[in-house]
Amino acid sequence: MQFNVTIDIMPLKALLDPQGKAVTSSMKNINIDNIENVRIGKHITMTVEAKDENEARLSVEKACKELLYNPIMESFEINVLK
Amino acid sequence: MQFNVTIDIMPLKALLDPQGKAVTSSMKNINIDNIENVRIGKHITMTVEAKDENEARLSVEKACKELLYNPIMESFEINVLK
């Protein structure tokens, strides 16, 4: 079966996110004053060929740990869609 | 009320995504051969102060159009969480 999988990789809450901070400030300059705490990470989509949802999730977890995310600075969240 | 809002900004389907292509190839090198069509975009989270969900969505849409996304190369999707 083929699964569509998304991964969200975000900077850890405990760390500064300078890109997010810059965007938060820029909001004020374009007169948007009700948006705060902007944080910017990566959204990754892919298709995974697997027997079941669990196998798909395991493959993507392996890819995250060995290739996609930096455990010192980031956390990741996997969503398996049908 | 305060809303948590996420935006996913992805390269348009019709365009090449060189970063995604590079990651797809790298998957083979670490012996993951069931993952294809990797595409990489941005995941942005923020808090929005607004009367209701609709007002929150409108603010974020304005931020996307004036600051965050490039309509020539990207599409965006807004999710308002409670």
Backbone of each chain as nested JSON, in Angstrom:
{
  "chains": [
    {"id": "A", "residues": [
      {"number": 1, "name": "MET", "atoms": {"N": [0.838, -1.209, 0.0], "CA": [0.0, 0.0, 0.0], "C": [0.864, 1.248, 0.0]}},
      {"number": 2, "name": "GLN", "atoms": {"N": [0.267, 2.311, -0.542], "CA": [1.017, 3.556, -0.547], "C": [0.41, 4.556, 0.45]}},
      {"number": 3, "name": "PHE", "atoms": {"N": [1.27, 5.131, 1.269], "CA": [0.816, 6.105, 2.254], "C": [1.417, 7.474, 1.962]}},
      {"number": 4, "name": "ASN", "atoms": {"N": [0.616, 8.504, 2.164], "CA": [1.163, 9.86, 2.149], "C": [1.538, 10.217, 3.576]}},
      {"number": 5, "name": "VAL", "atoms": {"N": [2.781, 10.612, 3.76], "CA": [3.261, 10.907, 5.105], "C": [3.791, 12.339, 5.141]}},
      {"number": 6, "name": "THR", "atoms": {"N": [3.507, 13.04, 6.232], "CA": [4.104, 14.362, 6.415], "C": [4.933, 14.363, 7.705]}},
      {"number": 7, "name": "ILE", "atoms": {"N": [6.005, 15.126, 7.688], "CA": [6.82, 15.328, 8.899], "C": [6.896, 16.824, 9.162]}},
      {"number": 8, "name": "ASP", "atoms": {"N": [6.692, 17.222, 10.406], "CA": [6.95, 18.61, 10.801], "C": [8.174, 18.615, 11.7]}},
      {"number": 9, "name": "ILE", "atoms": {"N": [9.188, 19.35, 11.298], "CA": [10.406, 19.457, 12.107], "C": [10.509, 20.887, 12.626]}},
      {"number": 10, "name": "MET", "atoms": {"N": [10.5, 21.037, 13.946], "CA": [10.499, 22.386, 14.535], "C": [11.697, 22.576, 15.453]}},
      {"number": 11, "name": "PRO", "atoms": {"N": [12.176, 23.831, 15.566], "CA": [13.216, 24.103, 16.563], "C": [12.661, 23.823, 17.959]}},
      {"number": 12, "name": "LEU", "atoms": {"N": [13.48, 23.244, 18.835], "CA": [13.036, 22.938, 20.196], "C": [12.534, 24.19, 20.908]}},
      {"number": 13, "name": "LYS", "atoms": {"N": [11.5, 24.018, 21.722], "CA": [10.871, 25.145, 22.441], "C": [11.894, 25.918, 23.271]}},
      {"number": 14, "name": "ALA", "atoms": {"N": [12.868, 25.19, 23.838], "CA": [13.825, 25.821, 24.744], "C": [14.828, 26.709, 24.006]}},
      {"number": 15, "name": "LEU", "atoms": {"N": [14.901, 26.573, 22.68], "CA": [15.89, 27.332, 21.924], "C": [15.292, 28.577, 21.299]}},
      {"number": 16, "name": "LEU", "atoms": {"N": [16.122, 29.593, 21.146], "CA": [15.735, 30.759, 20.361], "C": [15.524, 30.33, 18.923]}},
      {"number": 17, "name": "ASP", "atoms": {"N": [14.603, 31.003, 18.238], "CA": [14.405, 30.744, 16.816], "C": [14.531, 32.097, 16.119]}},
      {"number": 18, "name": "PRO", "atoms": {"N": [15.759, 32.457, 15.706], "CA": [15.994, 33.82, 15.202], "C": [15.145, 34.156, 13.974]}},
      {"number": 19, "name": "GLN", "atoms": {"N": [14.928, 33.162, 13.115], "CA": [14.112, 33.409, 11.922], "C": [12.671, 33.752, 12.335]}},
      {"number": 20, "name": "GLY", "atoms": {"N": [12.156, 32.99, 13.3], "CA": [10.81, 33.246, 13.8], "C": [10.715, 34.619, 14.463]}},
      {"number": 21, "name": "LYS", "atoms": {"N": [11.743, 34.964, 15.251], "CA": [11.769, 36.271, 15.918], "C": [11.733, 37.398, 14.893]}},
      {"number": 22, "name": "ALA", "atoms": {"N": [12.52, 37.244, 13.814], "CA": [12.565, 38.277, 12.774], "C": [11.188, 38.435, 12.124]}},
      {"number": 23, "name": "VAL", "atoms": {"N": [10.516, 37.313, 11.878], "CA": [9.199, 37.39, 11.249], "C": [8.198, 38.023, 12.209]}},
      {"number": 24, "name": "THR", "atoms": {"N": [8.273, 37.671, 13.512], "CA": [7.371, 38.279, 14.495], "C": [7.512, 39.811, 14.461]}},
      {"number": 25, "name": "SER", "atoms": {"N": [8.764, 40.316, 14.413], "CA": [8.956, 41.774, 14.358], "C": [8.412, 42.353, 13.063]}},
      {"number": 26, "name": "SER", "atoms": {"N": [8.657, 41.658, 11.961], "CA": [8.198, 42.177, 10.665], "C": [6.681, 42.327, 10.615]}},
      {"number": 27, "name": "MET", "atoms": {"N": [5.971, 41.485, 11.355], "CA": [4.502, 41.572, 11.388], "C": [4.069, 42.996, 11.781]}},
      {"number": 28, "name": "LYS", "atoms": {"N": [4.755, 43.551, 12.806], "CA": [4.387, 44.899, 13.277], "C": [4.532, 45.924, 12.145]}},
      {"number": 29, "name": "ASN", "atoms": {"N": [5.587, 45.754, 11.346], "CA": [5.85, 46.717, 10.266], "C": [4.782, 46.702, 9.177]}},
      {"number": 30, "name": "ILE", "atoms": {"N": [4.068, 45.601, 9.039], "CA": [2.998, 45.598, 8.045], "C": [1.634, 45.69, 8.752]}},
      {"number": 31, "name": "ASN", "atoms": {"N": [1.653, 46.281, 9.946], "CA": [0.418, 46.555, 10.698], "C": [-0.406, 45.321, 11.059]}},
      {"number": 32, "name": "ILE", "atoms": {"N": [0.288, 44.224, 11.336], "CA": [-0.411, 43.075, 11.919], "C": [0.094, 42.975, 13.35]}},
      {"number": 33, "name": "ASP", "atoms": {"N": [-0.768, 43.345, 14.329], "CA": [-0.254, 43.378, 15.701], "C": [-0.877, 42.317, 16.595]}},
      {"number": 34, "name": "ASN", "atoms": {"N": [-1.61, 41.377, 15.993], "CA": [-2.218, 40.33, 16.825], "C": [-1.555, 38.967, 16.642]}},
      {"number": 35, "name": "ILE", "atoms": {"N": [-0.41, 38.916, 15.97], "CA": [0.299, 37.645, 15.781], "C": [1.61, 37.674, 16.561]}},
      {"number": 36, "name": "GLU", "atoms": {"N": [1.801, 36.643, 17.399], "CA": [3.004, 36.572, 18.239], "C": [3.597, 35.173, 18.167]}},
      {"number": 37, "name": "ASN", "atoms": {"N": [4.777, 35.028, 18.776], "CA": [5.404, 33.707, 18.956], "C": [5.547, 32.905, 17.666]}},
      {"number": 38, "name": "VAL", "atoms": {"N": [5.98, 33.58, 16.601], "CA": [6.166, 32.863, 15.34], "C": [7.394, 31.957, 15.456]}},
      {"number": 39, "name": "ARG", "atoms": {"N": [7.222, 30.702, 15.095], "CA": [8.363, 29.779, 15.029], "C": [8.349, 29.104, 13.659]}},
      {"number": 40, "name": "ILE", "atoms": {"N": [9.524, 28.936, 13.089], "CA": [9.594, 28.439, 11.715], "C": [10.389, 27.142, 11.656]}},
      {"number": 41, "name": "GLY", "atoms": {"N": [9.77, 26.133, 11.086], "CA": [10.446, 24.847, 10.922], "C": [10.243, 24.323, 9.516]}},
      {"number": 42, "name": "LYS", "atoms": {"N": [10.396, 23.018, 9.356], "CA": [10.263, 22.418, 8.032], "C": [9.031, 21.531, 7.956]}},
      {"number": 43, "name": "HIS", "atoms": {"N": [8.372, 21.562, 6.79], "CA": [7.26, 20.659, 6.524], "C": [7.696, 19.774, 5.368]}},
      {"number": 44, "name": "ILE", "atoms": {"N": [7.729, 18.47, 5.577], "CA": [8.239, 17.551, 4.559], "C": [7.134, 16.557, 4.216]}},
      {"number": 45, "name": "THR", "atoms": {"N": [6.846, 16.4, 2.929], "CA": [5.839, 15.408, 2.509], "C": [6.53, 14.335, 1.679]}},
      {"number": 46, "name": "MET", "atoms": {"N": [5.966, 13.133, 1.696], "CA": [6.55, 12.033, 0.912], "C": [5.519, 10.936, 0.712]}},
      {"number": 47, "name": "THR", "atoms": {"N": [5.795, 10.027, -0.214], "CA": [4.966, 8.825, -0.325], "C": [5.805, 7.642, 0.139]}},
      {"number": 48, "name": "VAL", "atoms": {"N": [5.158, 6.725, 0.869], "CA": [5.863, 5.576, 1.431], "C": [5.128, 4.306, 1.019]}},
      {"number": 49, "name": "GLU", "atoms": {"N": [5.879, 3.356, 0.483], "CA": [5.32, 2.056, 0.107], "C": [5.518, 1.111, 1.289]}},
      {"number": 50, "name": "ALA", "atoms": {"N": [4.416, 0.604, 1.878], "CA": [4.555, -0.25, 3.059], "C": [3.328, -1.141, 3.208]}},
      {"number": 51, "name": "LYS", "atoms": {"N": [3.489, -2.23, 3.979], "CA": [2.385, -3.172, 4.201], "C": [1.249, -2.511, 4.972]}},
      {"number": 52, "name": "ASP", "atoms": {"N": [1.628, -1.781, 6.025], "CA": [0.609, -1.135, 6.841], "C": [1.121, 0.193, 7.406]}},
      {"number": 53, "name": "GLU", "atoms": {"N": [0.23, 0.88, 8.103], "CA": [0.562, 2.206, 8.614], "C": [1.776, 2.168, 9.539]}},
      {"number": 54, "name": "ASN", "atoms": {"N": [1.847, 1.1, 10.342], "CA": [2.933, 1.004, 11.305], "C": [4.29, 0.889, 10.614]}},
      {"number": 55, "name": "GLU", "atoms": {"N": [4.338, 0.057, 9.554], "CA": [5.591, -0.091, 8.81], "C": [5.985, 1.235, 8.159]}},
      {"number": 56, "name": "ALA", "atoms": {"N": [4.993, 1.952, 7.628], "CA": [5.267, 3.249, 7.006], "C": [5.865, 4.198, 8.032]}},
      {"number": 57, "name": "ARG", "atoms": {"N": [5.257, 4.215, 9.224], "CA": [5.737, 5.124, 10.271], "C": [7.172, 4.79, 10.688]}},
      {"number": 58, "name": "LEU", "atoms": {"N": [7.474, 3.48, 10.771], "CA": [8.826, 3.074, 11.167], "C": [9.872, 3.518, 10.145]}},
      {"number": 59, "name": "SER", "atoms": {"N": [9.558, 3.366, 8.847], "CA": [10.492, 3.812, 7.803], "C": [10.765, 5.299, 7.93]}},
      {"number": 60, "name": "VAL", "atoms": {"N": [9.693, 6.064, 8.148], "CA": [9.855, 7.518, 8.183], "C": [10.62, 7.928, 9.446]}},
      {"number": 61, "name": "GLU", "atoms": {"N": [10.38, 7.212, 10.536], "CA": [11.114, 7.504, 11.769], "C": [12.605, 7.278, 11.567]}},
      {"number": 62, "name": "LYS", "atoms": {"N": [12.944, 6.187, 10.869], "CA": [14.351, 5.897, 10.548], "C": [14.935, 7.042, 9.718]}},
      {"number": 63, "name": "ALA", "atoms": {"N": [14.185, 7.481, 8.703], "CA": [14.667, 8.574, 7.841], "C": [14.899, 9.844, 8.658]}},
      {"number": 64, "name": "CYS", "atoms": {"N": [13.981, 10.128, 9.582], "CA": [14.131, 11.314, 10.434], "C": [15.407, 11.222, 11.236]}},
      {"number": 65, "name": "LYS", "atoms": {"N": [15.584, 10.077, 11.9], "CA": [16.695, 9.958, 12.839], "C": [18.038, 9.919, 12.131]}},
      {"number": 66, "name": "GLU", "atoms": {"N": [18.082, 9.316, 10.923], "CA": [19.377, 9.15, 10.259], "C": [19.689, 10.271, 9.276]}},
      {"number": 67, "name": "LEU", "atoms": {"N": [18.685, 11.066, 8.921], "CA": [18.914, 12.008, 7.825], "C": [18.309, 13.386, 8.055]}},
      {"number": 68, "name": "LEU", "atoms": {"N": [17.067, 13.435, 8.564], "CA": [16.318, 14.676, 8.414], "C": [16.372, 15.627, 9.594]}},
      {"number": 69, "name": "TYR", "atoms": {"N": [16.489, 15.098, 10.802], "CA": [16.392, 16.024, 11.929], "C": [17.649, 16.012, 12.802]}},
      {"number": 70, "name": "ASN", "atoms": {"N": [17.865, 17.129, 13.458], "CA": [19.016, 17.315, 14.33], "C": [18.523, 17.297, 15.779]}},
      {"number": 71, "name": "PRO", "atoms": {"N": [18.763, 16.195, 16.509], "CA": [18.159, 16.035, 17.842], "C": [18.602, 17.103, 18.843]}},
      {"number": 72, "name": "ILE", "atoms": {"N": [19.719, 17.761, 18.575], "CA": [20.196, 18.788, 19.51], "C": [19.349, 20.058, 19.41]}},
      {"number": 73, "name": "MET", "atoms": {"N": [18.825, 20.316, 18.213], "CA": [18.121, 21.577, 18.003], "C": [16.652, 21.435, 17.619]}},
      {"number": 74, "name": "GLU", "atoms": {"N": [16.22, 20.217, 17.263], "CA": [14.887, 20.095, 16.669], "C": [14.094, 18.931, 17.253]}},
      {"number": 75, "name": "SER", "atoms": {"N": [12.777, 19.022, 17.105], "CA": [11.918, 17.876, 17.395], "C": [11.117, 17.584, 16.138]}},
      {"number": 76, "name": "PHE", "atoms": {"N": [10.627, 16.345, 15.992], "CA": [9.835, 16.05, 14.796], "C": [8.525, 15.373, 15.149]}},
      {"number": 77, "name": "GLU", "atoms": {"N": [7.558, 15.496, 14.236], "CA": [6.248, 14.883, 14.424], "C": [5.836, 14.276, 13.081]}},
      {"number": 78, "name": "ILE", "atoms": {"N": [5.445, 13.01, 13.12], "CA": [5.087, 12.306, 11.878], "C": [3.584, 12.142, 11.788]}},
      {"number": 79, "name": "ASN", "atoms": {"N": [3.005, 12.437, 10.637], "CA": [1.592, 12.173, 10.388], "C": [1.442, 11.249, 9.192]}},
      {"number": 80, "name": "VAL", "atoms": {"N": [0.818, 10.086, 9.403], "CA": [0.568, 9.187, 8.284], "C": [-0.856, 9.418, 7.798]}},
      {"number": 81, "name": "LEU", "atoms": {"N": [-1.023, 9.869, 6.545], "CA": [-2.34, 10.084, 5.968], "C": [-2.663, 8.882, 5.091]}},
      {"number": 82, "name": "LYS", "atoms": {"N": [-3.923, 8.676, 4.816], "CA": [-4.294, 7.533, 3.962], "C": [-4.038, 7.84, 2.503]}}
    ]},
    {"id": "B", "residues": [
      {"number": 1, "name": "MET", "atoms": {"N": [-9.829, 36.1, 22.242], "CA": [-9.394, 34.7, 22.373], "C": [-8.058, 34.482, 21.696]}},
      {"number": 2, "name": "GLN", "atoms": {"N": [-7.334, 33.475, 22.196], "CA": [-6.055, 33.185, 21.576], "C": [-6.128, 31.867, 20.793]}},
      {"number": 3, "name": "PHE", "atoms": {"N": [-5.664, 31.915, 19.559], "CA": [-5.671, 30.726, 18.715], "C": [-4.242, 30.326, 18.37]}},
      {"number": 4, "name": "ASN", "atoms": {"N": [-4.001, 29.015, 18.352], "CA": [-2.745, 28.519, 17.796], "C": [-2.979, 28.232, 16.328]}},
      {"number": 5, "name": "VAL", "atoms": {"N": [-2.138, 28.813, 15.492], "CA": [-2.326, 28.655, 14.054], "C": [-1.051, 28.087, 13.44]}},
      {"number": 6, "name": "THR", "atoms": {"N": [-1.202, 27.174, 12.494], "CA": [-0.043, 26.682, 11.754], "C": [-0.227, 26.986, 10.265]}},
      {"number": 7, "name": "ILE", "atoms": {"N": [0.876, 27.254, 9.601], "CA": [0.862, 27.424, 8.148], "C": [1.848, 26.434, 7.548]}},
      {"number": 8, "name": "ASP", "atoms": {"N": [1.441, 25.75, 6.49], "CA": [2.384, 24.937, 5.718], "C": [2.587, 25.613, 4.374]}},
      {"number": 9, "name": "ILE", "atoms": {"N": [3.82, 25.933, 4.071], "CA": [4.133, 26.552, 2.786], "C": [4.966, 25.568, 1.974]}},
      {"number": 10, "name": "MET", "atoms": {"N": [4.436, 25.16, 0.814], "CA": [5.122, 24.141, 0.013], "C": [5.436, 24.662, -1.381]}},
      {"number": 11, "name": "PRO", "atoms": {"N": [6.528, 24.145, -1.986], "CA": [6.789, 24.496, -3.389], "C": [5.638, 23.976, -4.256]}},
      {"number": 12, "name": "LEU", "atoms": {"N": [5.227, 24.74, -5.254], "CA": [4.132, 24.324, -6.128], "C": [4.432, 22.975, -6.782]}},
      {"number": 13, "name": "LYS", "atoms": {"N": [3.382, 22.161, -6.95], "CA": [3.531, 20.813, -7.523], "C": [4.213, 20.848, -8.882]}},
      {"number": 14, "name": "ALA", "atoms": {"N": [3.932, 21.9, -9.663], "CA": [4.448, 21.963, -11.028], "C": [5.949, 22.262, -11.064]}},
      {"number": 15, "name": "LEU", "atoms": {"N": [6.519, 22.7, -9.934], "CA": [7.927, 23.079, -9.931], "C": [8.811, 21.971, -9.386]}},
      {"number": 16, "name": "LEU", "atoms": {"N": [10.033, 21.923, -9.875], "CA": [11.041, 21.056, -9.283], "C": [11.318, 21.516, -7.863]}},
      {"number": 17, "name": "ASP", "atoms": {"N": [11.644, 20.555, -6.996], "CA": [12.034, 20.899, -5.631], "C": [13.401, 20.26, -5.406]}},
      {"number": 18, "name": "PRO", "atoms": {"N": [14.476, 20.987, -5.723], "CA": [15.818, 20.373, -5.7], "C": [16.202, 19.816, -4.331]}},
      {"number": 19, "name": "GLN", "atoms": {"N": [15.79, 20.506, -3.269], "CA": [16.106, 20.02, -1.92], "C": [15.415, 18.663, -1.673]}},
      {"number": 20, "name": "GLY", "atoms": {"N": [14.15, 18.586, -2.08], "CA": [13.409, 17.335, -1.935], "C": [14.026, 16.221, -2.761]}},
      {"number": 21, "name": "LYS", "atoms": {"N": [14.436, 16.557, -3.991], "CA": [15.072, 15.563, -4.867], "C": [16.346, 15.028, -4.231]}},
      {"number": 22, "name": "ALA", "atoms": {"N": [17.141, 15.923, -3.647], "CA": [18.393, 15.514, -3.01], "C": [18.115, 14.567, -1.849]}},
      {"number": 23, "name": "VAL", "atoms": {"N": [17.074, 14.881, -1.06], "CA": [16.751, 14.017, 0.078], "C": [16.236, 12.665, -0.407]}},
      {"number": 24, "name": "THR", "atoms": {"N": [15.421, 12.664, -1.475], "CA": [14.924, 11.395, -2.02], "C": [16.108, 10.499, -2.395]}},
      {"number": 25, "name": "SER", "atoms": {"N": [17.122, 11.067, -3.054], "CA": [18.283, 10.254, -3.431], "C": [19.047, 9.777, -2.205]}},
      {"number": 26, "name": "SER", "atoms": {"N": [19.195, 10.644, -1.219], "CA": [19.939, 10.264, -0.015], "C": [19.29, 9.096, 0.708]}},
      {"number": 27, "name": "MET", "atoms": {"N": [17.968, 8.977, 0.596], "CA": [17.269, 7.864, 1.248], "C": [17.869, 6.533, 0.793]}},
      {"number": 28, "name": "LYS", "atoms": {"N": [18.147, 6.419, -0.525], "CA": [18.702, 5.156, -1.057], "C": [20.042, 4.846, -0.386]}},
      {"number": 29, "name": "ASN", "atoms": {"N": [20.851, 5.896, -0.151], "CA": [22.184, 5.694, 0.426], "C": [22.138, 5.173, 1.855]}},
      {"number": 30, "name": "ILE", "atoms": {"N": [21.042, 5.424, 2.574], "CA": [20.959, 4.873, 3.928], "C": [19.998, 3.686, 3.951]}},
      {"number": 31, "name": "ASN", "atoms": {"N": [19.856, 3.031, 2.777], "CA": [19.064, 1.797, 2.66], "C": [17.59, 1.935, 3.013]}},
      {"number": 32, "name": "ILE", "atoms": {"N": [17.026, 3.096, 2.708], "CA": [15.573, 3.226, 2.799], "C": [15.093, 3.329, 1.36]}},
      {"number": 33, "name": "ASP", "atoms": {"N": [14.434, 2.262, 0.857], "CA": [14.092, 2.298, -0.564], "C": [12.583, 2.363, -0.801]}},
      {"number": 34, "name": "ASN", "atoms": {"N": [11.816, 2.569, 0.267], "CA": [10.364, 2.648, 0.077], "C": [9.808, 4.076, 0.233]}},
      {"number": 35, "name": "ILE", "atoms": {"N": [10.685, 5.058, 0.274], "CA": [10.225, 6.45, 0.385], "C": [10.541, 7.206, -0.909]}},
      {"number": 36, "name": "GLU", "atoms": {"N": [9.528, 7.832, -1.486], "CA": [9.687, 8.551, -2.755], "C": [9.021, 9.924, -2.658]}},
      {"number": 37, "name": "ASN", "atoms": {"N": [9.246, 10.728, -3.705], "CA": [8.536, 12.007, -3.855], "C": [8.645, 12.922, -2.642]}},
      {"number": 38, "name": "VAL", "atoms": {"N": [9.841, 13.028, -2.096], "CA": [10.021, 13.919, -0.952], "C": [9.942, 15.374, -1.429]}},
      {"number": 39, "name": "ARG", "atoms": {"N": [9.138, 16.156, -0.757], "CA": [9.093, 17.599, -1.034], "C": [9.242, 18.345, 0.281]}},
      {"number": 40, "name": "ILE", "atoms": {"N": [9.997, 19.411, 0.248], "CA": [10.331, 20.1, 1.495], "C": [9.836, 21.541, 1.46]}},
      {"number": 41, "name": "GLY", "atoms": {"N": [9.06, 21.906, 2.457], "CA": [8.576, 23.27, 2.568], "C": [8.755, 23.783, 3.977]}},
      {"number": 42, "name": "LYS", "atoms": {"N": [7.982, 24.807, 4.346], "CA": [8.115, 25.402, 5.667], "C": [6.875, 25.128, 6.508]}},
      {"number": 43, "name": "HIS", "atoms": {"N": [7.113, 24.903, 7.799], "CA": [6.026, 24.756, 8.763], "C": [6.167, 25.911, 9.75]}},
      {"number": 44, "name": "ILE", "atoms": {"N": [5.146, 26.755, 9.832], "CA": [5.237, 27.944, 10.673], "C": [4.122, 27.888, 11.71]}},
      {"number": 45, "name": "THR", "atoms": {"N": [4.473, 28.076, 12.978], "CA": [3.453, 28.108, 14.034], "C": [3.428, 29.499, 14.652]}},
      {"number": 46, "name": "MET", "atoms": {"N": [2.27, 29.884, 15.18], "CA": [2.155, 31.207, 15.816], "C": [0.922, 31.238, 16.715]}},
      {"number": 47, "name": "THR", "atoms": {"N": [0.861, 32.245, 17.595], "CA": [-0.372, 32.476, 18.336], "C": [-1.011, 33.758, 17.811]}},
      {"number": 48, "name": "VAL", "atoms": {"N": [-2.34, 33.738, 17.703], "CA": [-3.075, 34.868, 17.145], "C": [-4.163, 35.282, 18.122]}},
      {"number": 49, "name": "GLU", "atoms": {"N": [-4.21, 36.569, 18.431], "CA": [-5.238, 37.119, 19.306], "C": [-6.377, 37.617, 18.414]}},
      {"number": 50, "name": "ALA", "atoms": {"N": [-7.583, 37.021, 18.55], "CA": [-8.678, 37.414, 17.662], "C": [-10.023, 37.1, 18.315]}},
      {"number": 51, "name": "LYS", "atoms": {"N": [-11.071, 37.772, 17.819], "CA": [-12.42, 37.559, 18.369], "C": [-12.889, 36.133, 18.106]}},
      {"number": 52, "name": "ASP", "atoms": {"N": [-12.675, 35.673, 16.868], "CA": [-13.123, 34.325, 16.525], "C": [-12.179, 33.699, 15.501]}},
      {"number": 53, "name": "GLU", "atoms": {"N": [-12.468, 32.452, 15.185], "CA": [-11.596, 31.688, 14.299], "C": [-11.436, 32.368, 12.947]}},
      {"number": 54, "name": "ASN", "atoms": {"N": [-12.535, 32.949, 12.459], "CA": [-12.514, 33.574, 11.141], "C": [-11.57, 34.777, 11.111]}},
      {"number": 55, "name": "GLU", "atoms": {"N": [-11.649, 35.604, 12.181], "CA": [-10.765, 36.764, 12.249], "C": [-9.305, 36.323, 12.332]}},
      {"number": 56, "name": "ALA", "atoms": {"N": [-9.036, 35.252, 13.092], "CA": [-7.672, 34.73, 13.2], "C": [-7.171, 34.304, 11.82]}},
      {"number": 57, "name": "ARG", "atoms": {"N": [-8.03, 33.597, 11.097], "CA": [-7.646, 33.107, 9.771], "C": [-7.343, 34.268, 8.819]}},
      {"number": 58, "name": "LEU", "atoms": {"N": [-8.159, 35.323, 8.89], "CA": [-7.947, 36.472, 8.006], "C": [-6.604, 37.155, 8.278]}},
      {"number": 59, "name": "SER", "atoms": {"N": [-6.266, 37.317, 9.583], "CA": [-4.969, 37.925, 9.927], "C": [-3.821, 37.113, 9.35]}},
      {"number": 60, "name": "VAL", "atoms": {"N": [-3.926, 35.791, 9.503], "CA": [-2.822, 34.933, 9.069], "C": [-2.73, 34.921, 7.546]}},
      {"number": 61, "name": "GLU", "atoms": {"N": [-3.885, 34.978, 6.888], "CA": [-3.884, 35.033, 5.427], "C": [-3.181, 36.299, 4.941]}},
      {"number": 62, "name": "LYS", "atoms": {"N": [-3.461, 37.432, 5.625], "CA": [-2.802, 38.691, 5.294], "C": [-1.28, 38.543, 5.476]}},
      {"number": 63, "name": "ALA", "atoms": {"N": [-0.868, 37.942, 6.592], "CA": [0.562, 37.755, 6.851], "C": [1.202, 36.895, 5.763]}},
      {"number": 64, "name": "CYS", "atoms": {"N": [0.502, 35.839, 5.349], "CA": [1.024, 34.976, 4.28], "C": [1.236, 35.777, 3.014]}},
      {"number": 65, "name": "LYS", "atoms": {"N": [0.19, 36.521, 2.619], "CA": [0.231, 37.189, 1.318], "C": [1.223, 38.332, 1.301]}},
      {"number": 66, "name": "GLU", "atoms": {"N": [1.398, 39.029, 2.449], "CA": [2.259, 40.208, 2.443], "C": [3.683, 39.917, 2.889]}},
      {"number": 67, "name": "LEU", "atoms": {"N": [3.897, 38.745, 3.474], "CA": [5.211, 38.525, 4.08], "C": [5.774, 37.125, 3.864]}},
      {"number": 68, "name": "LEU", "atoms": {"N": [4.934, 36.106, 4.007], "CA": [5.505, 34.78, 4.206], "C": [5.655, 33.919, 2.967]}},
      {"number": 69, "name": "TYR", "atoms": {"N": [4.761, 34.091, 1.998], "CA": [4.845, 33.148, 0.872], "C": [5.067, 33.865, -0.45]}},
      {"number": 70, "name": "ASN", "atoms": {"N": [5.679, 33.121, -1.367], "CA": [5.983, 33.62, -2.691], "C": [5.022, 32.959, -3.687]}},
      {"number": 71, "name": "PRO", "atoms": {"N": [4.008, 33.696, -4.173], "CA": [2.958, 33.068, -4.985], "C": [3.465, 32.467, -6.289]}},
      {"number": 72, "name": "ILE", "atoms": {"N": [4.632, 32.891, -6.742], "CA": [5.174, 32.344, -7.994], "C": [5.691, 30.926, -7.791]}},
      {"number": 73, "name": "MET", "atoms": {"N": [6.165, 30.637, -6.579], "CA": [6.801, 29.339, -6.351], "C": [6.127, 28.478, -5.296]}},
      {"number": 74, "name": "GLU", "atoms": {"N": [5.217, 29.046, -4.521], "CA": [4.726, 28.307, -3.356], "C": [3.203, 28.381, -3.208]}},
      {"number": 75, "name": "SER", "atoms": {"N": [2.666, 27.408, -2.494], "CA": [1.268, 27.49, -2.078], "C": [1.239, 27.395, -0.557]}},
      {"number": 76, "name": "PHE", "atoms": {"N": [0.176, 27.897, 0.069], "CA": [0.122, 27.792, 1.529], "C": [-1.209, 27.231, 2.003]}},
      {"number": 77, "name": "GLU", "atoms": {"N": [-1.174, 26.661, 3.215], "CA": [-2.372, 26.08, 3.817], "C": [-2.385, 26.489, 5.281]}},
      {"number": 78, "name": "ILE", "atoms": {"N": [-3.51, 27.048, 5.73], "CA": [-3.61, 27.536, 7.115], "C": [-4.465, 26.584, 7.939]}},
      {"number": 79, "name": "ASN", "atoms": {"N": [-3.994, 26.233, 9.133], "CA": [-4.794, 25.453, 10.073], "C": [-4.965, 26.225, 11.363]}},
      {"number": 80, "name": "VAL", "atoms": {"N": [-6.209, 26.492, 11.741], "CA": [-6.461, 27.156, 13.016], "C": [-6.795, 26.084, 14.048]}},
      {"number": 81, "name": "LEU", "atoms": {"N": [-5.974, 25.964, 15.087], "CA": [-6.221, 25.011, 16.157], "C": [-6.833, 25.763, 17.333]}},
      {"number": 82, "name": "LYS", "atoms": {"N": [-7.522, 25.064, 18.2], "CA": [-8.125, 25.728, 19.361], "C": [-7.084, 26.034, 20.426]}}
    ]}
  ]
}
